[in-house]
Amino acid sequence: MPVLTHAQSASIDTDGDGLSDEQETTLYRTATHNPDTDGDGYSDGQEIKNGYSPLMPGPQSKLSTSDTDWDGLSDGLEYKFKTDPTNPDTDGDGYSDGAEIRNGYDPTDKTDRDKKLAKQIEINLKGQRMKKILGGVVLAEYPISTGKWKTPTPKGTFKILNKTPRAWSKTYGLYMPWWMAFTRQGHGIHELPEWPNGYKEGTNHLGTPVSHGCVRLGIGPAKDMYDWAPVGTPVVVR
């Protein structure tokens, strides 16, 4: 009997569903001898290709929202973090995969149960988008408003220097909720500005560079990023 190379072995697809046996066994946890693991009429390969879970039938099976093992981590993120979507505690440390990701821990490391995953904020000036990244995986992406051409947001690699929930700008006479500074020249990430009379700049500014160099986020995303990113978190502006 000939010995198969790793490449040959990795390409075997016993049930012809478009996923290799290796993918089914180690990543998707689907059946290697059943092309339609969840029995919904669509092959496992078709479901993965179109963004659906091959483990859960019905309209609730979108990878972005389905959670087969009820651990608080969507099936889509389970695949990205290489956790087991059928096991709520992949590394067996007593904490669910979802809880570990929410707190920044590695849910797959069985040797170091206190291992943290690297956090990073990525800002795309051209696309006017911010990415929330943990261990190389994008957890969320939000529309932003960065500096206009006369007062551009600087490009480069920075880090969160300090934080305050409601900063006051003496220069412009307004509040900047959920403030996180990332340069010593006064550039920061914050919620849409709020004037002393209570007027708040609208979400229609998001997606367009209109600021004086800071990075504006909408209501909700700003607090999410503030709560998630500790001082020292890298900020990459491209």
Secondary structure, DSSP 8 states (H G I E B T S, - for coil): -----HHHHHT--TT-SSS-HHHIIIII---TT-S-TT-SSS-HHHHHHTTB-TTS-SGGGBTTT--TT-SSS-HHHHHHHT--TT-S-TT-SSS-HHHHHHTTB-TT-SS-TT-B--EEEEEETTTTEEEEEETTEEEEEEEEE-B-TTS----EEEE--EEEEEEEETTTTEEEEEEEE-STTS-EEEES-B-TTS-B--GGGTTS--BSS-EEE-TTHHHHHHHH--TT-EEEE-
